[in-house]
Amino acid sequence: MPSDSASPPFADTAARKLFEALPTAAFLINPADRRILTLNQAGRRLMGDDACRADTTCHHLLRQQAEPCPDCPATHRQMAGPADLRATSIRFADGDECFLKYCCLPWEGHPLVILHDVSREINLLRATDFTRKELQAKLVLQERREREVLATLTHLEGMIDHIPEALLSVDESFFILKRNRATAAFPNGTLAQRCFELVGRGEPCADCPARQGFEGIGEYKKRHTVGSLYFTETITSSPGDRGGLLLFRETTRQIRLVEQIRKQQDSITAKNQVLEGLASFGAYMQQEPDLGLVVNFFLKLLLPVIDCEAGAVIVNDIRPGNIVCHVVRGVTDLEMNRLMRAYLSRDVQTERVDAVAPEALPWRETRQIPLLGTDGRRVGLLALKGNDTCHDENIFLFVEPLGACIHNRLLMLKLEERANTDPLTGLFNRGYFHRALEAEEEKFASLNIPYAVVVADINRLKQANDLYGHEVGDRLITTAADLLGRAIRTGDVAARTGGDEFLILLAGTDSAGAESFVKRLREEILAGAAVSCGSGLEFPVDISLGFAGTDQVAPPDLIKAADHRMYEDKNAYYQRHPQHRRQA
C-alpha cells in the first residue's frame, strides 16, 4: 500500500471514513500519471494488499497494459458525472480469475474508480450456457432416436405402445388411424377422432404444413400448449401411404427451465441496476447541497427501476403547512396543485389522517409512500402511479436514504432558524417573519390557500417603565409574547418587530378566522392577564389588535390594513381609559 504521504488529499476525516465504508471496492487515481493512490477496505479484500504498490497504475491493474486507455475517463478533469460502465477481468497469482465492471467518477478532486465484482454472474452464465448445450445435445440424441423409430415403424408396429411419446398415424383428412398409449396423457387423448382435436382445436391448425397433403412434407415441427403442458409436434409423411405420422413430445420441463433461467437473468440485471442506482444516489446526496436537485435525481433513478411512468415528491418545511420543494414526473400543474393543497391541509399536516384523500390524487390508482426521517416522523410524501407492490423492496431501498437526507437538511434549517429569534422573547424576528410571509404569498398565488396577518401593540408600556422600571417593562413584553405564542397554532408565526410591537401570521386562515382568533385572544387569553410589580401590585397586560386576510385585502396591503385596525383599536382603548393617554 502507498504511504500516507501519497494518499489523496481528503477534504476531511469524514470523507476518508466514507471512502473506507463504501460497500463496493473503489480506489482513487492521480490524474497526472494514472497511479493508484489508495484502495478502500472492500478493494483490499477484493484485490489484495499488493494490488496498490507505489508504481501501480489503473490501466496496468485493470487492463494489464503498459499505456493508458485511449478513451480513459480519468483524463477528463471536468467530469460532470459517472462515466459509462466498463468490463474487464483479472487473473490472480493463484490462478483465480475475477470479472469486474467498473466506472469512473470525480470525487474529492480525484478520479474515483468503483469496482463491481460480477464473477458470480459470469460463472452463472457460463454454467447456464453449458446446461443449454447439454439440453441441445439431449434433444439432438432424442430426435435421432425418433427418426430411427419412424424409419423402422412398418416393421415394428407391434411395439408402438412402448414408445414414451404420443405417436399418431393419420390419413389425409387428419383422421387418427392408430395411436399409442402415450396419447392418454392428453386431456382428450382417448376421445379425439382427428389429430387437431387432440390439442383442443375444432379445425386444423392455421400453420399446419399438411393442409395440402403430407406428400413431400419432409419433417416439420411446431409447438402446442394444452392446458398447463407444452408439447412439440413432429410431422412427417408416412412411408408407403399418403397420410402422416405425428409425434408429440412433452417439453414442459424444458420450457419452464428456460423461463426460470430467463427470470434469474432478469433478476440479476435488475439487482445490478438497483445497486448501481443506490451507489450513484449516495454519491450525489453527498455532493449536491440543493435538496430540490437531490429529490429530482432520486425520482429520475427510481421510476425506471420500478417500471413506473409517473410520480411526485413533496418535501416538508420545518414550519408545518409549508413545503421546501416538490418534484414531479408525468404530472400536470393542475394535478400537482390539487395534490399539494390536499397535502398542506391541516388534517394531513397534523397527522389526523394518514394519507391524502383519493379525490386529490393525480391518478385513479396511486400509491402514497410517506418519507420518514431518522426519527420515524414524516418529512415528505412520495406518490407513484399505479398500485403494483412487487417493487416494494426496491422502493424502500431508495426511499430510506432520501428520508434520512431530508431529515438532516431540515435539522440544518432548524439551526438556521434559531438565529432568527428575538433574544428577549424567544419569538421570531422581523426578517424571519417576512420570509414566512413571502412563502404564504407564494402559496396563495399558486394554490389559492388564504392567510391572514394580526398586528399587536402593547398598551401603556411607557407607563410601566416610568412607574416601576424597565425590569417590569421587559416582564410586560415577555408576558405578552408568551401569551401570543401560546395562542397560535403549529404552522403559524409570531414575531416581535419592535419594542412593544408584534406581528402574527395565520397560515390557511381567512378574515373570519383571523377575527375569531383576535376575539379568543381578548376574551380567553388576555382577559385578566397581569405582571407583578412588587409589593403585591400588578400591572395589566393590555394589547391593541388589528387583523386583515387575503380574502378581503390584497397581499401587498395586508400589514398596512391590519396596522390601521390596530390603531383604531388603540384609540378605542384610550377613549375608554382617557386617564392613561398621556402616560401611554
N, C-alpha and C positions, 0 to 999 in steps of 0.2 A: 504493500500500500504506500501511496505518496506520503511524505512527511506533512506535518501540519502547515509548514510554510508554503507548501504547494497547493494547499486546499483553496477552494474558491472563496472569494470574499463574501460570505453570507451577510445579509443585512443585519441580522440579529440572531440570538440563540434560538428563538422560536422558529426561524426559518430553517436552521440546521436540524432542529428536532423534527420539524415537519418533513424534511427531506429524508431523514433516517426512518421516520414512521410510515413512509409510503408503503402500501401493501404489495406493490409490484416492484421488480428490480428497476433501478434507474442509476444513471451516472451523469456527471457534469463534464463538459468539454471546454478546453481552452480554445476559443475560436481562432486564435492566431496559428496554432500548429496542429490542431485536432487531437492533442494529447488528452487523455482522460485524467481529470483532476481528482475525482473521488467517486467511489461506489457507495450506495446506501446499503443498509443491513440486508435487505432482500436480495440485492445484487451480489453481495459477497456470498450469500448462501447458494445462489444460482451459479455464479461464475468461478467461485473460489477466491481466496485472498490473493493469489498470484496473478489474477487477471488484470490488476491495475498497478503494474510496475511503473516506474518513473518514465520509461520510454514507450509505454503502450499507447497506441493511437486507436481511435474508434474504428477506422477503416481496416486496421490490422486485426482488431479483436472481432469485429462483426463480419468482415468480408475476406479476411486472410489475404489482403493485398497491400502492397507497399505504398501505393499512391492513393490520395483521397478520391472518393467517388466524384465523377464529373458533375453530377447534379446534387452534391452534398448540401442539405438544407442548412447545415451549420455555417456555411459561407455567407448566408444572408443575415446580416446583423440586425436588420429591421423586420424580423419575422413578426407577422401580425397575429399568428396563432399556430396551432399544431400543424405539422406537415403531414402528408399522406402516410398511411401505414406501409411499411416495407417488410419484406420477409428475408430470412437468412437461416443458416444452420451452422452450428459449431460442433466440432468433434474434439472431445477432451482427450487428455493423455491416456486415460484408462479405456478408451475405445467407445465410450458412450457418445451418442450424437444428440444434440439439443436443437430443436427447431424453435425459432423465435420470430415474432412480429415486433417491430419497433417503430417509434415515431419520435420526431424531434420538435421541441417547442422551447420558447425563450423562458428563462426563469432566473431571477436574481442577477441579470446581466450576462448570463452564460447560456449556451445551448444545453437543454436538458433532454437526455435520451431516456425514454421509458420503454422497458422491455416487457413483452408478454410471452410467457413460455407456452407454446402451443404444441409441445411434443406429444402430449396425450392425445390431442385431436388428430394429429398427423398419423400417429400409430393406429388410432381407431379407424381412420380412413383406409390405411393400408390393410388392416385386418378385414375391414368391410369389403375391400376390393378382392382380397383372397377368397372370402366367402362367396362373393358373386361369381368369381371364376370357377370355384368349386361347384356351385349350383349349375353354372352353364355346362360344366363337364358332365355333371349328372344328367342334365337334360339331353345332352348330345347322346350319351350312352342309352338313355331311355328311348329316345326316338329311333336309334339304331335297332334297338330290340323290337320296337313296334314294326319297323319296316320288315325285319326278319319274320315276325309272326304273320304279317299280311302276305308276304311272299309265299309262305307255306300253308296259308289258310285252307286252300282247296284240299290239301292232303291231311289237315288236322282239324276238320270241323267237329269231331267228337270231343276235342279238348277246349272248345271255345269258352265254356263256362269257367275254366281255370284262369282265364286272363283277368287280372285285377281291375282293369279299366273297363268302362262300359263300351261294348262293341256292338254295332248295329250293322245289319245288311239291309239296304233299302233299294226299291226299284226306282224307275224314272219319275214316278209320281210321288216319291218320298214316303210311300207306304213301307212300314217296317216288315221285312221278311223274316229276319232272325234277330234275336237279342240274347246277350248272355246275362248271367245272374247279377252282374255289377250294375245293370241299369236300374235295379231295385233301389239304389241309393238316391235316385231322383224322386221328388215328391209324386210325380205322375209316371214313374218308370214302368210299372206293370200294366197301366191302362192306356198309355199313349198308343195310337194307331199309326201316326205319322211322325217323322223324326222331329219336326218343329214343335209338336205337342209335348215332347219330352222336356223342352226348356221353357214351357209355359206360353207358347205362341199359338195363335189361331190360324196363321198362314206362314208360308216360307219366309225366312229372313230376307230383308231387302238386299243385303250384300251377299246372298248365297251364290257361290260360283256355279252351282248345278241347276240353276233355273232353266238353262238351255240344254241341260243334259250333262251326264257325268263323263262322256267320252272326251278324252284328251285333257281332262282336268289336272292331271298330274297329282300334286299333293298341295292342299290348301289348308291353312289353319286360321281359326277365328275363335274369339272368346265369348263366353256366355256367363251371365250371373243368374243363378237360380236360388231365390231366397237369399240366404246369407253365404252361399257357397259359390266358388268361382271354378269354371271348367274351361279347358282348352280343347276345342274340337278339331280333329284332323280328318279331312275329307279326301278320299281317294276313289278312283274308279275301280269297280270290282273286276277281277280277272275273269274273262270268259263270258260276261254278260254286259248289259247296258246300264246296270244300276251302279250303286256305290257302297263303299264301306266307310262307316263313321266311327271314330274312336274318340271317346270323351275321357279326358284325364283331369281329375280334380287338382287345381293349383291354389286352393285356398291358403294353405300354409305358406307357400312361396310368396304369394302376393301380400299376405299380411306381414311376412318378414320384411319384404321390400318397403312396405308402408311404415313399419316400425323403424327401419334404418333411416328412412327419409325424415321421419319425425325427430329422431335423435339428432340428425344433422341440422335440422331447422332449429332444434332446441339449443344446440351448441352455438350456432350462429347468433341466435337471439341473446344468449347469455354473454357472448363476446361483445355484442353491441351495447348491452346494458353496462358491462364493466368499463368499456371504453367511454361511454357517456358519463358514468359516475366519476371517472378519473378526470375527464375534461371539465365537468361541472365543479368538482372540488378545487381544481386549479383556478378556474375562473372566479369562484367566490373569494378566493384568497387575494386575487389581483385586482378585481373590479370594485371600486368604492361606491358606485352608483347602484342602489338597490333596485331601481327600475330596470336597469340593464341586466342585473343578475336574474331577476324574475323572467325577463324576456328570453334569456339564454336557457333557463330552466324549461320553459314551455316549448321552446324550439327543439330541445333534446327529448323531452318526454313524449310528445304526441306521436312521433314515428315509432318509438319503442313499443307503445301500447296500441298501435294501429287505430288511433283516434284522429278525426279530421278537424275537430274544433274544441277549443277550451278557453277558459278565462281564469285569471288570478286576481284577487283583491287582497291588498295588504293593509292591515290596521295601522292607524297612527297611535301615538302614545295617549292622545286625547280621544276618548270614546266618541263615536259618532263621526269620526273623520278617517280618511284613508291616506296612506303615504303615496301609493301608486296603484295602478291597475294595468294589466297587460291582457290582450285578447288575441285569439286566432279564430277566424271564421265566425265572428260575432259582429252584428251591425251596431252602430252608435245608439240607435233607439233601443235595441235589446239590452245593451250594456248599461244604458242609463236606467232602464227599468230594474235590472238586477242590482245595481248599486243603490238605488232608492230603497229597495226591499232590504238589502243587507245593512244599510245605515238606519233602519227603523229601530225604535227603542226596544222592541221585543227581542230582536236579534242581538243588538249590542249589549243588552243586559242579560242575555242568555236565558231569557224566559222561554224561548223556543230554541230548538237545536238546529233548525235549518231554515233557509229561505222558503217562502210559500211557493208551491208549484206553479201558480199562475204568473209569477215574476221571473221564472227561469227562461233562458233563451230557447231551450229545446223541450219538446214534449217528454222525451226520455233524457234526463240529466242526472248525473252523479254529483253529489256535493261531498267534498272531502275537506274537513277542517285542517288548516295548517296549524300545528301546535308547536309552541316554544319548548325550550328545555324544561320549563316548569310545568308543562302539561296544559297550559292555558292557550286559548285560541289566539293566533296572531294574524289570521287571514283565512281565505276561502279559495279552494280550487274547485271549479265547475267543469265537468267534462261531458261532452255529447255522448249519449248512449248509456246503457246500464250494464255493459259487459263487465263481469267481475273476474274474468280469467286472468287479467293482468294485474291484479291487486298487489301481488308481491313486488313487481317491478315499480308500480306506482309509489308504494311506500318506501322503496329504496331511494327514490328521488325526493319524495315529499319530506322525509325526516331531516336530511341535511338542510333543505330550504327553510323549514320551520326554525331550526337552530340558528341559521344565518339571520333570518328576520328578527328573531328574539335578541340576538346580540346587537343588531343595528338599532333596535328600539331602546335597548339599555343605554346605548351611546346617546340617543336623543334625550333620554331622561336626564342623563348627566348634564347635557347642554341646557336642558330646561331649568335646572337648579340655578344656573347663572342668570336667569331671567326673573328672579323673585325679589320682592321688596324686603330688605333686611329687617325692618321694624315689624311688619305684619305677617310676613310669610306669603302674602298674596303675590300674584304675578305683577310685573311692571308694565309700563305703557308700551314698550317695544313688543313684548310678547303678545299683549292684548291686540295690537294692530295686526300682527301676523296671523293670529287666530281669526280676526275679523275678515282678513283677506281670504282665508280658506273658506269661511262661511259664505262670503260673497261669491266665490267661485262655484260652490255647491248650489247656491241659489240660481246662478246664471245657467249652469249646465243641467241640474237635476230638479230645479224649482222647489228646493227644500227651503222653507222660510226660516228666518231668525229674527231676534229682537235684541235691543240694547236698553239697559237700565242705567241711568246716571244717578249717583247717590252723593250727597254732600252733608257732612255733619253740622248740625246747628250748635251755636254757642261755644265752639272750640276756643275762641279767643278769651271768652269769659272764664272758662275753666282754667286756662293758662294763667290769666291775671289774678284770679282769686285763690287758686290752690297750687299753682306751679306747673311747670312743664311735665313733671312726672305724672301728674293726674291727666294732663292733656294727652300725653302719649298713651296712658292707660285707656283714655276715651277712644283714641284712634284704634288701638289694638282690639278693644272690645267690639267696636263697630265692625272691624274687619272680620273678627271671629264669627260674629252673628251673620254677616253677609256670606261668608264662606260656607257656614253650615247650612244655609238656606238653599244653596244652588244644588243642582243635580250633577252626577258624573257626566262629564262631557261639556258642561258649562264652564265659563271662565270668569273669575272675579279678579280685578286688578286695582291696585292703588296707583292713581295717576297724578296725585298732588298731595299737599299736606293733609287735607281733610276731604279729598275728592276720590271717588271710586267709580269704576265702570264695570258693568256685568254684561256678559254675552250669554244669551239664552239660545242654545242651538235647537233647531227644529221647532221653534215657537213663533206664533203669530202675535198680533197686537192683543188679542183677547187673552192669550196665555200669559203675556207679559203683565197685563193689568191684573190678572188673578195672582201672579207672583208678587206684585207690589202690595196687593191687598193683604196677602198672607204675611208678608214682611211686617206690615204695620200692626195687624191685629193679633198675630201669634208670636212672631219672633222678637220684634222690638218693643212690644207692649210691656211696660214696667221695667225695662232694662235700665240699669244704672251702674255707675262705678263708685267705689269707695273713695272718699276724700279725707279720711281720718276723723277721729273724734266722733265716730258714729254718723258722720254726714255722708250723703250720697249725691252724685250728680247724674241727672237723667241722660240716657243715650237717645237723642232725638236726631233723626235723619230725614232730610228732604229728598224726595224721589221723583224721577221722571222716566218715562219709557216711550219707545217707538218700535214698530215692527215693519218688516218689509212688505207686508200685505197692504200697508197704508202709506208708507213713506219710501222713496227711492233710496237705495243703499248709500249713495254719497251724502245724503242729508240726514241719515239716521241718528247720528250722535247729536247733531245740532237740534233736531226736533226733540229728542229726549232731554237735552240740556235745557231747552226752553220750558218744557213741562216741569222740570225740576225747579227752576226759578219761580214758576207760578206757585208751586207747592211751598217753596220757602217764603214767598211773600204772604201766602195764606197763613203760614205758621206765625209770622211776626205780627200779622193783623190780629191773630188770636192772643198773642203774648207781646203786646207793644212794649212792656217794661224791659224786654231783652234786646230790643232792636239796637240800641246804642252800644251794647256790650257783646254783639254777635261775634 
